[in-house]
Each structure stands twice: as C-alpha cells, then as structure tokens.
C-alpha cells in the first residue's frame, strides 16, 4: 500500500486518538472500506498501530512520526505545499497517454 497514505493515516490516529471516524478516514483519503481495512491491517502488522479497544499508535508508530517530523504537527494544519512534492500541471495542458497513437491503428 502507498507509504505516504500509511504515514498520513498514522498521523491522523495520533492526532485524533479515540475520537477517530471510519467515515472521516474514508472521506479524507478517498478509500473504499476494503482499502481502509487493508491499510489498518498493514499498520498493525508493521507494529505502528494496535487495536486495544480502539486503534492506538504504538511506540514504534510514534517514533516513525517523529522521524518524519509529523509527531507534533496537528493533522488539520498540514499545508498542501508541505505534503505534495510535484507541482500540478496546468489545466490548459493537453495530456496524451503513452502509446495513444497506437490505439487508432
């Protein structure tokens, strides 16, 4: 699964603690419920998250967030320019997929 989204989900759980919402996670990250379940299982398998009555960030998860510089950052305060590394393409640019011309032979 996408490491970036895994880190952001971990960051989300660190910030909201027990007041998390499946619906909010689905909406924020654009997941299907199966994708969210898979992501949570992977975080548990990597010992970054645990289920103990509710999902909690483990000590390893906290260390990972500290390593990424996300531990003391509020989830709502992350600016787009801080998390997205590629500049968006101009809306007026034409996108031509690879091997596009082969589709018409």
C-alpha distances in whole Angstrom, upper triangle without the diagonal:
4,6,9,8,7,11,12,12,13,16,17,17,19,22,22,22,24,24,21,21,18,20,19,16,15,18,16,13,14,12,13,14,12,9,10,11,8,7,10,11,8,10,13,13,12,15,14,15,18,20,23,25,22,19,20,18,19,21,19,17,20,20,17,18,21,20,18,21,20,21,25,23,24,21,23,25,22,23,21,23,21,18,18,19,20,23,23,25,28,29,32,30,30,27,27,24,25,27,29,32,32,31,35,36
4,5,5,6,9,10,11,12,14,15,17,19,20,21,22,24,24,21,21,18,20,19,15,15,17,15,11,13,12,14,16,14,11,12,14,11,9,12,13,11,12,15,15,14,17,15,16,19,21,25,26,23,20,20,18,20,21,19,16,19,19,16,16,19,18,16,19,17,20,22,21,21,18,21,22,19,20,18,19,18,14,14,15,16,19,19,22,25,26,29,27,27,24,25,23,23,26,27,31,31,30,34,36
4,5,5,6,9,10,10,12,14,15,16,18,20,21,23,23,20,21,19,21,19,16,17,18,16,13,15,14,17,18,17,13,13,15,13,10,12,14,10,10,14,14,12,14,12,14,18,20,24,25,22,19,19,16,17,18,15,13,16,16,12,13,16,14,12,15,14,16,20,18,19,17,20,20,17,19,17,18,16,13,14,14,16,20,21,23,27,28,31,29,30,27,28,26,26,29,30,34,34,34,37,39
4,5,5,6,9,10,11,12,14,15,17,19,20,22,22,19,20,19,20,18,15,16,17,14,11,14,14,17,18,18,14,14,16,15,11,14,16,13,12,16,17,15,17,14,16,19,21,25,26,23,19,19,16,18,19,17,14,16,16,12,12,15,14,11,13,12,15,18,16,17,14,16,17,14,15,14,15,13,9,10,11,14,17,18,21,24,25,28,27,28,25,27,25,26,29,30,34,34,34,37,39
4,5,5,6,8,10,10,12,14,15,16,18,20,20,16,16,15,16,14,11,12,13,10,8,10,10,13,15,15,11,10,13,12,9,11,14,12,11,15,16,14,16,13,14,17,19,22,24,20,17,17,15,17,19,17,14,16,17,14,13,16,16,13,15,13,15,18,16,16,13,15,17,14,15,14,16,14,11,12,14,16,18,19,22,25,25,29,28,28,26,27,26,27,30,30,34,34,34,37,39
4,5,5,6,9,10,11,12,14,16,16,18,19,15,16,15,17,15,12,13,15,13,10,13,12,15,15,14,11,10,12,10,7,8,11,9,7,11,12,11,12,10,11,14,16,19,21,18,14,14,12,14,16,14,11,13,14,11,11,15,14,12,15,13,14,17,16,16,14,17,18,16,18,17,19,17,13,15,17,19,22,22,25,28,29,32,31,32,29,31,29,29,32,33,37,37,36,40,42
4,5,5,6,9,10,10,12,14,15,18,18,16,17,17,18,16,13,15,17,14,12,15,15,18,18,18,15,13,15,14,10,11,14,11,9,13,14,12,13,10,11,15,17,20,22,18,15,14,11,13,14,12,9,11,12,8,8,11,11,9,11,9,11,14,13,14,11,15,16,13,15,15,17,14,11,13,15,18,21,22,25,28,29,33,32,33,30,32,30,31,34,35,39,39,38,42,44
4,5,5,6,9,10,10,12,14,16,16,13,15,14,16,13,10,13,13,10,9,13,13,16,17,18,14,12,15,15,11,12,15,14,11,15,17,15,16,12,13,16,18,20,22,18,15,14,12,15,16,15,11,13,14,11,9,13,13,10,12,9,11,13,11,11,8,11,13,10,13,13,15,12,10,12,15,17,20,20,24,26,27,31,30,31,29,31,30,31,34,35,38,39,38,41,44
4,5,5,6,9,10,11,12,14,14,11,12,11,13,11,8,10,12,10,8,12,11,14,14,15,12,9,12,12,8,9,12,11,9,12,15,14,14,11,10,13,14,17,18,15,11,12,10,13,16,15,11,13,15,12,11,15,15,13,15,11,12,15,13,13,10,13,15,13,16,16,18,16,13,16,18,21,23,23,26,29,29,33,32,33,31,33,31,33,36,36,40,40,39,42,45
4,5,5,6,9,10,10,13,14,11,13,13,16,14,11,14,16,13,12,16,15,17,17,17,15,12,13,14,10,9,12,11,8,10,13,12,11,8,7,11,13,15,17,14,10,9,7,10,12,11,7,9,11,9,8,12,13,11,13,10,10,13,12,12,10,14,15,14,17,18,20,17,15,17,20,22,25,26,29,32,32,36,35,36,34,36,34,35,38,39,43,43,42,45,48
4,5,5,6,9,10,13,14,12,14,15,17,14,12,15,16,13,12,16,16,19,19,20,17,15,17,17,13,13,16,15,12,14,17,15,14,11,11,14,16,18,19,15,12,11,9,12,13,13,9,9,11,10,7,10,12,10,10,7,7,10,9,9,7,11,12,11,14,15,17,14,13,16,18,21,23,24,28,30,31,35,34,36,34,36,35,36,39,40,43,44,43,46,49
4,5,5,6,8,11,10,8,10,11,13,10,8,12,13,10,11,14,14,17,17,18,16,13,15,16,13,12,16,15,13,15,18,17,16,13,11,14,15,17,17,14,11,11,10,13,15,15,12,12,15,13,11,14,16,14,14,10,10,12,10,9,6,9,12,11,14,15,18,16,14,17,20,22,24,25,28,30,31,34,34,36,34,36,35,36,40,40,43,44,43,46,49
4,5,5,5,8,9,7,10,11,14,11,10,13,15,13,13,16,16,18,17,18,16,13,14,16,13,11,14,14,11,12,16,15,14,11,9,11,12,13,14,10,7,7,7,10,13,14,10,11,14,13,11,14,16,15,15,12,11,13,12,11,9,12,15,15,18,19,22,19,17,20,23,26,28,28,32,34,34,38,38,39,37,39,37,39,42,42,46,46,45,48,51
4,6,6,9,10,10,13,15,17,15,13,17,18,15,16,19,19,22,20,22,20,16,18,19,15,14,17,16,13,14,17,16,14,11,10,12,13,14,15,12,10,7,6,9,11,12,9,8,11,11,9,11,14,13,13,9,8,9,10,9,9,12,14,14,18,19,21,18,17,21,23,26,28,29,33,35,36,39,39,40,38,41,39,41,44,44,48,48,47,51,53
4,6,9,9,9,12,15,16,13,13,16,17,14,16,19,19,22,21,23,21,18,19,21,18,16,19,19,16,17,21,19,18,14,13,15,16,17,17,14,12,10,10,13,14,16,12,11,14,14,11,13,16,15,14,10,9,9,8,6,6,9,11,12,16,18,20,18,17,20,23,26,28,28,32,34,34,38,38,40,38,41,39,41,44,45,48,49,48,51,54
4,6,5,6,9,12,14,11,11,15,15,14,15,18,18,21,19,22,20,17,18,20,17,15,19,20,16,17,21,20,19,16,13,15,15,15,15,12,10,10,11,14,16,18,14,14,17,17,14,17,20,18,17,14,12,13,12,9,9,10,13,14,18,20,23,20,19,22,25,28,30,30,33,35,35,39,39,41,39,42,40,42,45,45,49,50,48,51,54
4,6,6,10,13,15,13,13,17,18,16,17,20,20,22,20,22,21,17,18,20,17,14,17,18,15,15,19,19,16,14,11,12,12,12,12,9,8,7,8,11,14,16,13,12,16,16,14,17,20,19,18,15,13,14,14,12,12,14,17,18,21,23,25,23,22,25,28,31,32,33,36,38,38,42,42,44,42,44,42,44,47,47,51,51,50,53,56
4,6,9,12,14,13,13,17,18,17,19,21,20,21,19,21,21,17,17,20,18,15,18,19,16,16,20,20,18,16,13,12,11,10,9,6,7,8,10,13,16,18,16,16,19,20,18,20,23,22,22,19,17,17,18,16,15,17,19,21,24,26,28,26,25,28,31,33,35,35,38,40,40,44,44,45,43,46,44,46,49,49,52,53,51,54,57
4,7,10,12,11,12,15,16,15,17,19,19,20,18,21,21,17,18,20,18,16,19,21,18,19,22,23,21,18,15,15,14,14,12,9,10,11,13,17,19,21,18,18,22,21,19,22,24,23,23,19,18,18,17,15,13,15,18,19,22,24,27,25,24,27,30,32,34,33,37,38,38,42,42,43,42,44,43,45,48,47,51,52,50,53,56
4,7,9,8,8,11,12,12,13,16,15,17,15,17,17,13,14,17,15,13,16,18,16,16,20,20,19,16,13,14,13,14,13,9,9,10,12,16,19,20,17,17,21,20,18,21,23,21,21,18,17,18,17,14,12,14,17,18,21,22,25,23,21,24,27,29,31,30,34,36,35,39,39,40,38,41,39,41,44,44,48,48,46,49,52
4,5,5,6,9,10,10,12,14,13,14,12,15,15,12,13,16,15,13,17,18,17,18,21,22,21,18,16,16,14,16,14,11,11,13,15,19,22,23,19,20,24,22,20,24,26,24,24,20,20,21,19,17,14,15,19,19,22,22,26,24,22,24,28,29,31,30,33,35,34,37,38,39,37,39,38,40,42,42,46,46,44,47,50
4,5,5,6,9,10,11,11,10,11,8,12,12,8,10,13,12,11,14,16,15,16,19,20,20,18,15,16,14,16,15,12,11,14,16,19,23,23,19,21,24,23,21,25,26,24,25,21,21,23,21,19,16,17,20,20,23,23,26,25,22,24,27,29,30,29,32,34,33,36,37,37,35,37,35,37,40,39,43,43,41,44,47
4,5,5,6,9,10,10,10,10,9,13,13,10,12,15,15,14,17,19,18,20,23,24,24,21,19,19,18,20,18,15,15,18,19,23,26,26,22,24,27,25,23,27,28,26,26,23,23,24,22,20,16,16,20,20,22,22,25,25,22,23,27,28,29,28,30,32,31,34,35,35,33,35,34,36,39,38,42,42,40,43,46
4,5,5,6,8,10,10,12,11,15,14,11,14,16,15,14,18,19,18,20,23,23,23,20,18,19,18,20,19,16,15,17,18,21,24,24,21,22,25,23,21,24,26,23,23,20,20,21,19,16,13,13,16,17,19,19,22,21,19,21,24,26,27,25,28,30,29,33,33,34,32,35,33,36,39,38,42,42,40,43,46
4,5,5,6,8,8,10,9,12,11,8,11,13,11,11,15,16,14,16,19,20,20,17,15,17,16,19,18,15,13,15,15,19,22,22,18,19,22,20,18,22,23,21,21,18,19,20,18,16,12,13,17,16,18,18,21,20,17,19,22,24,25,24,27,29,28,32,32,33,31,33,31,33,36,36,40,40,38,41,44
4,6,6,5,5,7,7,10,9,7,10,13,11,12,15,16,16,18,21,21,22,20,18,19,19,21,20,17,16,18,19,22,25,24,21,23,25,23,21,25,26,23,24,21,22,24,21,19,15,16,19,18,20,19,22,22,19,20,23,24,25,24,26,28,27,30,31,31,29,31,29,31,34,33,37,37,35,38,41
4,6,5,7,9,10,14,12,11,14,16,15,16,19,20,19,21,24,24,25,22,20,22,22,24,23,20,18,20,21,24,27,26,23,24,27,24,22,26,27,24,24,21,22,23,21,18,15,14,17,17,18,17,21,20,18,18,22,23,23,22,24,26,24,28,29,29,27,30,29,31,34,33,37,37,35,38,41
4,6,8,11,12,15,13,11,15,16,14,15,19,19,18,20,23,22,23,20,19,21,21,24,23,19,17,19,19,22,25,24,20,21,24,21,19,22,23,20,21,17,19,20,17,15,11,11,14,13,14,13,17,17,14,15,19,20,21,19,22,24,23,27,27,28,27,29,28,30,34,33,37,37,36,39,42
4,6,9,11,13,10,9,13,13,11,13,16,16,15,18,20,20,21,18,18,20,20,23,23,20,17,19,18,21,24,23,19,21,23,20,18,22,22,19,20,17,19,21,18,17,13,13,16,14,15,14,17,17,13,14,17,18,20,18,21,23,23,27,26,27,25,27,26,28,31,30,34,35,33,36,39
4,7,10,12,9,9,13,14,13,15,17,18,18,20,22,22,24,21,20,22,22,26,25,22,20,22,21,25,27,26,22,24,26,23,22,25,26,23,24,21,23,25,22,20,16,17,19,17,18,16,19,20,16,16,19,19,21,19,21,23,22,25,25,26,23,25,24,26,29,28,32,33,31,34,37
4,6,8,6,6,9,10,10,12,14,15,15,18,19,20,22,20,18,20,20,23,23,20,18,20,20,23,26,24,21,23,26,23,22,25,26,23,25,22,23,25,23,22,18,19,21,20,21,19,22,22,18,18,21,22,23,22,24,26,25,29,28,28,26,27,25,27,30,29,33,33,31,34,37
4,5,5,6,9,10,11,13,14,16,17,19,20,21,23,21,20,21,20,24,23,20,19,21,22,25,28,27,24,26,28,25,25,28,29,26,28,25,26,29,26,25,21,22,25,23,24,23,26,25,22,22,25,25,27,25,27,29,27,31,30,30,27,28,26,28,30,30,34,33,31,34,37
4,5,5,6,9,10,11,12,14,15,17,18,20,21,20,18,18,17,20,20,17,16,19,20,23,26,25,22,25,27,25,24,28,29,27,28,25,26,28,27,25,21,22,26,24,26,25,28,27,24,24,27,28,29,28,30,32,31,34,34,34,31,32,30,32,34,34,37,37,35,38,40
4,5,5,6,9,10,11,12,14,15,16,18,20,19,18,18,17,21,21,18,17,20,21,23,26,25,22,25,27,25,25,28,29,27,29,26,27,30,28,27,23,25,28,26,28,26,29,28,25,25,27,28,30,29,31,33,32,35,35,34,31,32,29,30,32,33,36,35,33,37,39
4,5,5,6,9,10,11,12,14,15,16,18,17,16,18,17,21,21,19,16,19,19,21,24,23,20,23,25,22,22,25,25,23,26,23,24,27,25,24,21,22,25,23,25,23,26,25,21,21,24,24,27,25,27,30,29,33,32,31,28,29,27,28,30,31,34,34,32,35,38
4,5,5,6,9,10,11,12,14,15,17,15,13,15,14,18,18,15,13,15,16,18,22,20,17,20,22,20,19,23,24,22,24,21,22,24,23,21,18,20,23,21,23,22,25,24,20,21,24,25,27,26,29,31,31,34,33,33,31,32,30,31,33,34,37,37,35,39,41
4,5,5,6,9,10,11,12,14,15,15,13,13,12,16,16,14,12,15,16,18,21,20,18,21,23,21,21,25,25,24,26,23,23,26,25,24,21,23,26,24,27,26,28,27,24,25,27,28,31,30,32,35,34,38,37,37,34,35,32,33,36,36,40,39,37,41,43
4,5,5,6,9,10,10,12,14,14,13,14,14,18,19,17,14,16,16,18,21,19,17,20,22,20,20,24,24,22,25,23,23,26,25,25,22,24,27,25,27,26,28,26,23,24,25,27,29,29,31,34,34,37,36,35,32,33,30,31,33,34,38,37,35,39,41
4,5,5,6,9,10,11,12,11,10,12,13,17,18,15,12,14,14,15,18,17,14,17,19,16,17,20,20,19,21,19,20,23,22,21,18,21,23,21,23,22,25,23,19,20,22,24,27,26,29,32,32,35,34,34,31,32,30,31,33,34,38,37,36,39,41
4,5,5,6,9,10,11,10,8,9,9,13,14,12,9,11,11,13,16,15,13,16,18,16,16,20,20,19,21,19,19,22,21,21,18,21,23,22,24,24,26,24,21,23,25,27,30,29,32,35,35,38,37,38,35,36,34,34,37,38,41,41,40,43,45
4,5,5,6,9,10,10,9,9,10,14,15,14,11,13,13,14,17,15,14,17,19,17,18,22,22,21,24,21,21,25,24,24,22,24,27,25,28,27,29,27,24,25,27,29,32,32,34,37,37,41,40,39,36,37,34,35,37,38,42,41,40,44,45
4,5,5,6,9,9,9,11,12,16,18,16,13,14,13,13,16,14,12,16,17,15,16,20,19,18,21,20,20,23,23,23,21,24,26,24,26,26,27,25,22,23,25,26,30,30,32,35,36,39,38,38,34,35,33,33,35,36,40,39,38,42,44
4,6,5,6,5,5,8,10,14,16,14,10,11,9,10,13,11,9,12,14,12,13,16,16,16,18,16,16,20,20,20,18,21,23,21,24,24,26,23,20,22,24,26,29,29,32,35,36,39,38,38,36,37,34,35,37,38,42,42,41,44,46
4,5,5,6,5,6,8,11,14,12,9,10,9,9,12,11,10,13,15,14,15,18,19,19,21,19,18,22,22,22,21,24,26,24,27,27,29,27,24,26,27,30,33,33,36,39,39,43,42,42,39,40,38,38,41,42,45,45,44,47,49
4,5,8,8,9,11,14,17,16,13,13,12,12,14,12,12,15,16,15,17,20,19,20,22,21,21,24,25,25,23,27,28,27,29,29,31,28,25,27,28,30,33,34,37,40,40,44,42,42,39,40,37,37,39,41,44,43,43,46,48
4,5,8,10,13,16,19,17,14,13,11,10,12,9,9,13,13,11,14,16,16,16,19,18,18,22,22,23,22,25,26,25,27,27,28,25,23,25,26,28,31,32,35,38,39,42,41,41,38,39,36,36,39,40,44,43,43,46,48
4,6,7,11,13,16,15,12,11,9,7,9,7,7,11,11,11,13,15,15,16,19,18,17,20,21,22,21,25,26,25,28,28,29,26,24,26,27,30,33,34,37,40,41,45,43,44,41,42,39,40,42,44,47,47,46,50,51
4,7,11,13,16,14,10,9,6,5,7,5,4,8,9,8,10,12,13,13,16,14,13,17,18,18,17,21,22,21,24,24,26,23,20,23,24,27,30,31,34,38,38,42,41,41,39,40,38,38,41,42,46,46,45,49,50
4,7,10,12,10,7,6,4,5,9,8,6,9,12,11,12,15,16,16,18,15,14,17,18,18,17,20,22,21,25,25,27,24,22,24,26,29,32,32,36,38,39,42,42,42,40,41,39,40,42,43,47,47,46,49,51
4,6,9,8,6,5,6,6,10,10,10,12,14,14,15,18,19,20,21,19,17,20,21,21,20,23,25,24,28,28,31,28,25,28,30,33,35,36,39,42,42,46,45,45,43,44,42,42,45,46,50,49,48,52,54
4,6,5,4,6,9,10,13,14,13,15,18,18,18,21,23,23,24,21,20,22,23,22,21,24,26,26,29,30,32,30,27,30,32,35,37,37,40,43,43,47,46,47,44,45,43,44,46,47,51,50,49,53,55
4,5,6,7,10,11,14,16,15,16,19,20,20,22,24,25,26,23,21,23,24,23,22,25,28,28,31,32,35,32,30,33,35,38,40,40,43,46,46,50,49,50,47,49,47,48,50,51,55,54,53,56,58
4,7,9,12,14,17,19,18,19,22,22,22,25,27,27,28,25,22,24,25,24,23,25,28,28,32,33,36,33,31,34,36,39,41,41,44,46,46,50,50,50,48,49,47,49,51,51,55,55,53,57,59
4,6,10,12,16,17,15,16,20,20,19,22,24,24,25,21,20,21,22,20,19,21,24,25,28,29,32,29,27,30,33,35,37,37,40,43,42,46,46,47,44,46,44,45,48,48,52,52,50,54,56
4,7,9,13,14,12,13,17,16,16,19,21,20,21,18,17,19,19,18,17,19,22,22,25,26,29,26,24,27,29,32,34,34,37,40,40,44,43,44,41,43,41,42,45,46,49,49,48,51,53
4,6,10,11,9,10,14,14,13,16,18,18,19,16,14,16,17,17,16,19,21,21,25,26,28,25,23,26,29,32,34,34,38,40,41,44,44,45,42,44,42,43,46,47,51,51,49,53,55
4,7,8,5,7,10,10,10,12,14,15,15,13,11,14,15,15,14,18,20,19,23,24,26,23,21,24,26,29,32,32,36,39,39,43,42,43,41,43,41,42,45,45,49,49,48,52,54
4,5,5,6,9,10,11,12,14,15,16,15,12,15,17,18,18,21,23,22,25,27,28,25,23,26,28,31,34,35,38,41,42,45,45,46,43,45,43,43,46,47,51,51,50,54,56
4,5,5,6,9,10,10,12,14,15,14,12,15,17,18,19,22,23,22,26,27,28,25,24,27,28,31,34,36,39,42,43,47,46,47,44,46,44,44,48,49,52,52,52,55,57
4,5,5,6,9,10,10,12,14,14,12,15,17,19,19,23,23,22,25,26,27,23,22,25,26,29,32,34,37,40,41,45,43,44,42,43,41,41,44,46,49,49,49,53,54
4,5,5,6,9,10,11,12,11,9,13,15,16,15,19,20,19,22,23,24,21,19,22,23,26,29,31,34,37,38,42,41,42,39,41,39,39,42,44,47,47,47,50,52
4,5,5,6,9,10,10,9,7,10,12,14,14,18,18,18,21,22,23,20,19,22,24,27,30,31,35,38,39,42,41,43,41,42,41,41,45,46,49,50,49,53,55
4,5,5,6,9,10,10,8,12,14,16,17,20,20,19,22,23,24,20,19,22,23,27,30,31,35,38,39,43,42,43,41,42,41,41,44,46,49,49,49,53,54
4,5,5,6,9,9,8,12,13,16,15,19,19,17,20,21,21,18,16,19,20,23,26,28,31,35,36,39,38,39,37,39,37,37,40,42,45,45,45,49,51
4,5,5,6,5,5,9,10,12,12,16,15,14,17,18,19,15,14,17,19,22,25,26,30,33,34,38,37,38,36,38,37,37,41,42,45,46,45,49,51
4,5,5,6,5,8,10,13,14,17,16,15,18,20,20,16,16,19,20,24,26,28,32,35,36,40,39,40,38,41,39,40,43,44,48,48,48,52,54
4,6,8,8,11,12,16,16,19,18,16,19,20,19,16,15,18,18,22,25,27,31,34,35,39,37,39,37,39,37,37,41,42,46,46,46,50,51
4,5,8,10,10,13,13,17,15,13,15,16,16,12,11,14,15,18,21,23,27,30,32,35,34,35,33,35,34,35,38,39,43,43,43,47,49
4,6,7,8,11,12,15,13,11,14,15,15,11,12,15,16,20,22,24,28,30,32,36,35,37,35,37,36,37,41,42,45,46,46,49,51
4,6,5,8,9,12,11,9,12,14,15,11,11,15,16,20,22,24,27,30,31,35,34,36,34,37,36,37,40,41,45,45,45,48,51
4,6,8,10,13,12,12,15,17,18,15,15,18,20,24,26,27,31,33,35,38,38,40,38,40,39,40,44,44,48,49,48,52,54
4,6,9,12,11,11,14,17,18,15,15,19,21,25,26,28,32,34,35,39,39,41,39,42,41,42,46,46,50,51,50,53,56
4,6,9,7,7,11,14,15,12,12,16,18,22,23,25,28,30,32,35,35,37,36,39,38,39,43,43,47,48,47,50,53
4,6,5,7,11,14,15,13,13,17,20,23,24,25,28,30,31,35,35,37,36,39,38,40,43,43,47,48,47,50,53
4,6,6,10,12,14,12,11,15,18,21,22,22,26,28,28,32,32,34,33,36,35,37,40,40,44,45,44,47,50
4,6,8,11,14,12,12,15,18,21,21,22,25,27,27,31,31,33,32,35,35,37,41,40,44,45,44,47,50
4,6,9,11,10,11,14,17,20,20,21,24,26,27,30,31,33,32,36,35,37,41,41,44,46,45,48,50
4,7,8,7,7,10,13,16,17,18,22,23,24,28,28,30,29,32,32,34,38,37,41,42,42,44,47
4,5,5,7,9,12,14,14,15,19,20,21,25,25,28,27,30,30,32,36,36,39,41,40,43,46
4,5,5,6,9,11,11,11,15,17,18,21,22,24,23,26,26,29,32,32,35,37,36,39,42
4,6,6,7,9,9,11,15,16,18,21,21,24,23,26,27,28,32,32,35,37,37,39,42
4,6,8,11,12,14,18,20,22,25,24,27,26,29,29,30,34,34,37,39,39,41,44
4,6,9,11,13,17,19,21,24,23,25,24,27,26,28,31,31,35,36,36,39,41
4,6,8,9,13,16,17,21,20,22,20,23,23,24,28,28,31,33,33,35,38
4,7,9,12,15,18,21,19,21,20,22,22,23,27,27,30,32,32,35,37
4,6,9,12,15,17,16,18,16,19,19,20,24,24,27,29,29,32,34
4,6,9,12,14,13,16,15,18,19,20,24,24,27,29,29,31,34
4,6,9,11,11,13,13,16,17,19,23,22,25,27,27,29,32
4,6,8,7,10,9,13,14,17,20,19,22,25,24,26,29
4,5,5,9,10,14,16,19,22,20,23,26,25,27,30
4,6,8,10,13,16,19,22,20,22,25,24,25,29
4,6,9,13,16,19,21,19,21,24,24,24,27
4,6,10,13,15,18,16,18,21,21,22,25
4,6,10,13,15,13,15,18,17,18,21
4,6,10,12,10,13,16,15,17,20
4,7,9,7,9,12,12,14,16
4,6,5,9,11,10,13,15
4,5,8,9,10,13,15
4,6,5,7,10,11
4,5,6,8,10
4,5,6,7
4,5,6
4,6
4
